Amino acid sequence: MDACRGRFEGHVALVVLLLSVSACKRDTVEGTAGPGSPGRRIALLLPESKTARYESHDRPLFERKVKALCPECEVLYANADQDAARQQAQAEAALTNGATVLVLDPVDSASASAIVARAKQSRVPVISYDRLVMNADVDYYISFDNEKVGRLQAQALVDRLRADPRPQGALVVIHGAPTDNNARLFKAGARSVLGASGLRVGAEYDTPDWSPDKAQRQMEQALTAMGKAGIVGVYAANDGTAGGAIAAMKAAGVAPLPPVTGQDAELAAIQRIVAGEQYMTVYKAIRPEAEAAAELAVALARGRPPAPGLVTGKVNNGRKDVDSILLTPVAVTRENVKDTVVADGFWKPEQICAGAYQQACATARLP
């Protein structure tokens, strides 16, 4: 009996160990830029993968720039998949693995202050990337003028409706995730324009997790409440929510589609713009953002100050005025796709014009 119990307890211990390893596996960080060395490890912690830009642009651009500037540096990478607790565990893993700089794009701009506090305990500087961590001792912030993003989106929508009036109706407004400080800034910028436009808002939503599926359901609710003919335009805070809204309208047989805004210049959004399904997006040139973050991270990893002129201003996060690098966003419509995202090499014509979009590209004279 004792021998059997011993074997049973041994099996239980083994199962517990395996489960523990499996549960912790998702919170590890991935080294991506060579063997590295102690004192030269930079953690890049991104928030989610529903927004295509993070994996397709931010990560590879950041890693390539770090490698070019600092061959001996190692990038410890993790994506939190929109889970704030997971991101905190990933930050802890990065610090345990010797990260000397954290480049943090927070899932939750408020709760991420705990990550900053933990980094400070280890005397590790934190660069708040794209989204600002609130009420925390952040060292630097790199992003765009996010209220201006909201103003650009809303003004483009207002101008389009004034130039091409549609029958009487109202706007549907689909904001971003309430946990994202950037979403708050986009909303403030958009409301400042929409409120002064004289246009009526018939339905307004926040979209948890920036989820396209949730935006699609919100648009379905708006269609039920307002009717297909009652919607003159859609303010969508990014390209994912725009895609969800457009999918709902197409499924409901809305034709022609009203103008829809977006943000991030995702490939699918650029294709929709070329095809006339989405009116505009906001192009935030991710290359200079990611490369500035890499340049700053390498300087900090080497114990040096940022290069002169790199920091361009300050942004208050509720605790301090954070030294900041703020870049300029650009509105993109069908008319200037070629002069913006294509000219910058953000997307190539063969990517945009693949498959079903060949004819639309020919009509839009792209390439």
C-alpha positions as CSV (number, residue, x, y, z in Angstrom):
1,M,0.0,0.0,0.0
2,D,2.8,2.5,0.9
3,A,4.6,1.7,-2.3
4,C,1.5,2.3,-4.3
5,R,0.8,5.5,-2.5
6,G,4.4,6.6,-3.1
7,R,4.0,5.9,-6.8
8,F,0.6,7.7,-6.8
9,E,2.1,10.8,-5.1
10,G,5.0,10.8,-7.5
11,H,2.6,10.8,-10.4
12,V,0.6,13.6,-8.9
13,A,3.8,15.7,-8.4
14,L,4.8,15.1,-12.0
15,V,1.4,16.2,-13.3
16,V,1.5,19.3,-11.1
17,L,4.9,20.1,-12.4
18,L,3.9,19.7,-16.0
19,L,0.8,21.8,-15.5
20,S,2.9,24.5,-13.9
21,V,5.3,24.6,-16.8
22,S,2.4,24.7,-19.3
23,A,0.8,27.6,-17.4
24,C,3.9,29.6,-17.1
25,K,5.0,29.0,-20.7
26,R,2.9,31.8,-22.2
27,D,4.5,34.4,-19.9
28,T,8.0,33.8,-21.1
29,V,9.8,36.3,-23.3
30,E,11.4,35.4,-26.6
31,G,15.0,36.4,-27.4
32,T,15.2,37.5,-31.0
33,A,18.3,39.4,-31.9
34,G,21.3,37.2,-31.3
35,P,23.2,35.9,-28.3
36,G,23.3,39.2,-26.5
37,S,25.3,39.8,-23.4
38,P,24.6,40.9,-19.8
39,G,23.7,44.5,-19.7
40,R,22.6,44.6,-23.3
41,R,19.1,43.1,-23.1
42,I,16.2,45.2,-24.2
43,A,12.6,44.1,-23.6
44,L,9.9,44.9,-26.2
45,L,6.5,44.3,-24.7
46,L,3.6,44.8,-27.2
47,P,-0.1,44.7,-26.2
48,E,-2.0,42.7,-28.7
49,S,-2.1,41.1,-32.2
50,K,-5.7,42.0,-33.3
51,T,-4.2,45.2,-34.6
52,A,-2.0,43.9,-37.5
53,R,0.7,46.6,-37.3
54,Y,2.4,45.3,-34.2
55,E,3.6,42.0,-35.6
56,S,3.9,43.1,-39.2
57,H,5.7,46.4,-38.6
58,D,6.5,47.5,-35.0
59,R,8.3,44.4,-34.0
60,P,10.5,43.8,-37.1
61,L,11.3,47.5,-37.5
62,F,12.4,47.8,-33.9
63,E,14.4,44.6,-33.9
64,R,16.2,45.5,-37.1
65,K,17.2,48.9,-35.9
66,V,18.5,47.6,-32.5
67,K,20.6,45.0,-34.4
68,A,22.0,47.7,-36.7
69,L,22.8,50.1,-33.8
70,C,24.0,47.5,-31.3
71,P,25.0,44.0,-32.7
72,E,25.7,42.8,-29.2
73,C,22.2,43.7,-27.9
74,E,19.5,41.1,-27.5
75,V,15.8,42.0,-27.8
76,L,13.5,40.1,-25.4
77,Y,10.1,40.1,-27.1
78,A,6.6,39.3,-25.8
79,N,3.0,40.1,-27.0
80,A,0.3,40.1,-24.3
81,D,-2.7,39.3,-26.6
82,Q,-4.7,42.0,-24.9
83,D,-4.3,40.5,-21.4
84,A,-3.0,43.0,-18.8
85,A,-2.1,40.3,-16.2
86,R,-0.2,38.4,-18.9
87,Q,1.7,41.5,-19.8
88,Q,2.7,42.0,-16.2
89,A,4.0,38.5,-16.0
90,Q,5.9,39.0,-19.2
91,A,7.5,42.1,-17.8
92,E,8.5,40.2,-14.7
93,A,10.0,37.5,-16.9
94,A,12.0,40.1,-18.9
95,L,13.4,41.7,-15.7
96,T,14.3,38.2,-14.3
97,N,16.0,37.5,-17.6
98,G,18.2,40.5,-17.3
99,A,16.4,43.2,-19.3
100,T,18.1,46.6,-18.6
101,V,15.4,48.6,-20.6
102,L,11.7,48.0,-21.0
103,V,10.0,49.3,-24.1
104,L,6.3,49.0,-23.0
105,D,3.2,49.4,-25.1
106,P,0.6,48.8,-22.3
107,V,-2.5,46.7,-22.6
108,D,-4.1,48.8,-19.9
109,S,-2.6,52.3,-19.5
110,A,-3.6,52.5,-15.8
111,S,-2.7,49.1,-14.4
112,A,0.6,49.1,-16.3
113,S,1.8,51.6,-13.7
114,A,2.6,48.4,-11.6
115,I,5.0,47.3,-14.3
116,V,6.8,50.6,-14.2
117,A,7.0,50.5,-10.4
118,R,8.5,47.0,-10.6
119,A,11.0,48.1,-13.2
120,K,12.0,51.0,-11.0
121,Q,12.7,48.7,-8.1
122,S,15.3,47.1,-10.4
123,R,16.6,50.5,-11.6
124,V,15.4,49.7,-15.2
125,P,14.3,52.6,-17.3
126,V,10.9,52.4,-19.1
127,I,10.0,53.8,-22.5
128,S,6.3,54.1,-22.9
129,Y,5.8,53.1,-26.5
130,D,2.8,54.3,-28.6
131,R,0.4,54.3,-25.6
132,L,1.3,56.4,-22.5
133,V,1.4,54.6,-19.1
134,M,-0.6,56.8,-16.7
135,N,0.3,57.9,-13.2
136,A,3.7,56.2,-13.3
137,D,7.4,57.3,-13.2
138,V,7.9,56.6,-17.0
139,D,11.3,57.8,-18.3
140,Y,10.3,58.5,-21.9
141,Y,7.2,58.4,-24.2
142,I,7.2,57.8,-28.0
143,S,4.0,58.2,-30.0
144,F,2.0,60.5,-32.2
145,D,-0.1,63.5,-31.4
146,N,-3.2,61.3,-30.6
147,E,-5.7,64.1,-30.2
148,K,-4.7,65.3,-33.6
149,V,-5.4,61.7,-34.9
150,G,-8.9,62.0,-33.7
151,R,-9.3,65.4,-35.2
152,L,-7.9,64.3,-38.5
153,Q,-10.4,61.4,-38.7
154,A,-13.4,63.5,-37.7
155,Q,-12.5,66.4,-39.9
156,A,-12.0,64.1,-42.9
157,L,-15.5,62.6,-42.3
158,V,-17.1,66.0,-41.8
159,D,-15.5,67.4,-45.0
160,R,-16.6,64.4,-47.0
161,L,-20.2,64.7,-45.9
162,R,-20.2,68.4,-46.6
163,A,-18.8,67.9,-50.1
164,D,-21.1,65.0,-50.9
165,P,-24.3,65.4,-48.9
166,R,-26.3,62.3,-48.2
167,P,-30.0,62.1,-47.2
168,Q,-30.9,63.2,-43.7
169,G,-29.5,60.9,-41.0
170,A,-27.0,60.6,-38.2
171,L,-23.5,59.3,-37.5
172,V,-22.4,56.1,-35.8
173,V,-19.4,56.6,-33.6
174,I,-17.2,53.7,-32.7
175,H,-14.4,54.5,-30.3
176,G,-11.6,52.3,-29.1
177,A,-10.8,50.3,-25.9
178,P,-11.7,52.2,-22.7
179,T,-8.5,50.8,-21.1
180,D,-6.3,52.5,-23.7
181,N,-5.2,56.1,-23.0
182,N,-4.7,56.6,-26.7
183,A,-8.4,55.8,-27.2
184,R,-9.3,58.5,-24.7
185,L,-7.2,61.0,-26.7
186,F,-8.6,59.9,-30.1
187,K,-12.1,60.4,-28.6
188,A,-11.3,63.8,-27.3
189,G,-10.0,64.9,-30.6
190,A,-12.9,63.5,-32.6
191,R,-15.5,64.9,-30.3
192,S,-14.0,68.4,-30.6
193,V,-14.6,68.3,-34.3
194,L,-17.9,66.4,-34.4
195,G,-19.4,68.5,-31.7
196,A,-18.9,71.7,-33.7
197,S,-19.9,70.2,-37.0
198,G,-23.7,70.3,-36.6
199,L,-23.9,66.6,-37.5
200,R,-26.1,64.4,-35.2
201,V,-24.7,61.3,-33.5
202,G,-27.3,58.5,-33.5
203,A,-25.2,55.8,-31.7
204,E,-21.9,55.9,-29.9
205,Y,-19.9,53.0,-28.5
206,D,-16.6,52.1,-26.8
207,T,-15.1,48.9,-28.2
208,P,-13.4,46.6,-25.6
209,D,-10.1,45.2,-26.7
210,W,-10.4,47.1,-30.0
211,S,-12.1,44.0,-31.2
212,P,-13.4,44.0,-34.8
213,D,-16.0,41.4,-33.9
214,K,-17.4,43.6,-31.1
215,A,-17.4,46.6,-33.4
216,Q,-19.4,44.5,-35.9
217,R,-22.0,43.7,-33.3
218,Q,-22.2,47.4,-32.3
219,M,-22.8,48.3,-35.9
220,E,-25.5,45.7,-36.1
221,Q,-27.2,47.3,-33.1
222,A,-26.9,50.7,-34.7
223,L,-28.5,49.4,-37.9
224,T,-31.4,47.9,-35.9
225,A,-31.9,51.1,-34.0
226,M,-31.4,53.7,-36.8
227,G,-32.2,51.8,-40.0
228,K,-30.1,51.2,-43.1
229,A,-31.0,54.6,-44.6
230,G,-30.5,56.5,-41.3
231,I,-26.7,56.3,-41.2
232,V,-24.8,59.0,-43.1
233,G,-21.3,58.2,-41.9
234,V,-19.3,56.1,-39.5
235,Y,-16.5,57.4,-37.3
236,A,-14.4,54.3,-36.5
237,A,-11.3,54.8,-34.3
238,N,-9.1,52.3,-36.1
239,D,-9.0,50.0,-39.1
240,G,-10.1,46.9,-37.2
241,T,-13.2,48.5,-35.9
242,A,-13.8,50.0,-39.4
243,G,-13.6,46.6,-40.9
244,G,-16.1,45.3,-38.4
245,A,-18.5,48.1,-39.1
246,I,-18.2,47.7,-42.9
247,A,-18.8,43.9,-42.6
248,A,-22.0,44.5,-40.6
249,M,-23.3,47.1,-43.2
250,K,-22.4,44.8,-46.2
251,A,-24.2,41.9,-44.5
252,A,-27.3,44.1,-44.0
253,G,-27.3,45.2,-47.7
254,V,-26.3,48.8,-47.1
255,A,-25.5,50.3,-50.5
256,P,-23.8,52.5,-51.2
257,L,-21.7,52.4,-48.1
258,P,-21.5,55.6,-46.1
259,P,-18.0,57.1,-45.6
260,V,-16.1,55.2,-42.8
261,T,-12.9,56.4,-41.0
262,G,-10.0,54.3,-39.7
263,Q,-6.5,54.4,-38.4
264,D,-3.2,52.5,-38.7
265,A,-3.1,52.1,-42.5
266,E,-3.5,48.3,-42.2
267,L,-3.2,46.4,-45.5
268,A,-6.9,45.3,-45.4
269,A,-7.9,48.9,-44.8
270,I,-5.8,50.3,-47.7
271,Q,-7.4,47.7,-49.9
272,R,-10.9,48.7,-48.8
273,I,-10.0,52.4,-49.5
274,V,-8.8,51.5,-53.0
275,A,-12.0,49.6,-53.6
276,G,-14.2,52.4,-52.2
277,E,-15.5,50.6,-49.1
278,Q,-13.6,52.6,-46.5
279,Y,-13.2,56.4,-46.9
280,M,-9.9,57.1,-45.0
281,T,-7.4,55.9,-42.5
282,V,-4.7,57.6,-40.5
283,Y,-1.2,56.7,-41.5
284,K,1.2,56.8,-38.5
285,A,4.6,56.3,-40.0
286,I,5.6,53.4,-37.8
287,R,9.1,53.2,-39.1
288,P,10.3,56.4,-37.4
289,E,8.3,55.5,-34.3
290,A,9.9,52.1,-33.9
291,E,13.3,53.3,-34.9
292,A,13.3,56.2,-32.5
293,A,12.3,53.7,-29.8
294,A,15.2,51.5,-30.7
295,E,17.7,54.3,-30.8
296,L,16.6,55.5,-27.4
297,A,16.5,52.0,-25.9
298,V,20.1,51.3,-27.1
299,A,21.3,54.5,-25.6
300,L,19.7,53.7,-22.3
301,A,21.1,50.1,-22.4
302,R,24.6,51.6,-22.8
303,G,24.0,54.0,-20.0
304,R,23.9,57.1,-22.2
305,P,21.5,59.9,-22.6
306,P,19.3,60.2,-25.8
307,A,20.9,61.8,-28.8
308,P,20.5,65.6,-29.0
309,G,17.2,66.5,-30.7
310,L,15.6,63.1,-30.3
311,V,13.3,64.3,-27.5
312,T,10.9,66.9,-28.8
313,G,8.5,67.8,-25.9
314,K,6.8,66.7,-22.8
315,V,3.4,65.0,-22.1
316,N,1.9,64.8,-18.6
317,N,0.7,61.4,-17.5
318,G,-0.9,62.4,-14.2
319,R,2.3,62.0,-12.2
320,K,5.0,63.9,-14.2
321,D,5.8,65.6,-17.4
322,V,7.3,62.8,-19.4
323,D,10.1,63.6,-21.9
324,S,8.5,62.7,-25.2
325,I,9.0,62.1,-28.9
326,L,5.8,63.0,-30.8
327,L,5.4,62.3,-34.5
328,T,2.9,63.7,-37.0
329,P,0.0,61.6,-38.3
330,V,-1.3,61.8,-41.9
331,A,-4.8,61.4,-43.3
332,V,-4.9,58.9,-46.2
333,T,-7.7,58.6,-48.7
334,R,-7.9,57.0,-52.2
335,E,-6.4,60.1,-53.7
336,N,-3.1,60.0,-51.8
337,V,-2.4,56.3,-51.1
338,K,0.3,56.3,-53.7
339,D,2.0,59.4,-52.2
340,T,1.9,58.2,-48.6
341,V,2.0,54.5,-47.7
342,V,3.3,53.3,-51.1
343,A,5.9,56.1,-51.4
344,D,7.2,55.3,-47.9
345,G,7.4,51.6,-48.7
346,F,4.9,50.8,-45.9
347,W,2.9,48.7,-48.4
348,K,4.0,47.7,-51.9
349,P,1.6,47.9,-54.8
350,E,1.8,44.2,-55.4
351,Q,0.6,43.6,-51.8
352,I,-2.3,46.1,-52.1
353,C,-3.3,45.0,-55.6
354,A,-3.3,41.2,-55.0
355,G,-6.3,39.0,-56.1
356,A,-9.6,40.7,-56.1
357,Y,-8.1,44.2,-55.8
358,Q,-6.4,44.2,-59.2
359,Q,-9.2,46.0,-61.0
360,A,-9.7,48.5,-58.1
361,C,-6.0,49.4,-58.2
362,A,-6.2,49.9,-62.0
363,T,-9.1,52.2,-61.6
364,A,-7.3,54.1,-58.8
365,R,-4.1,54.2,-61.0
366,L,-2.1,52.2,-58.5
367,P,0.7,51.6,-59.2
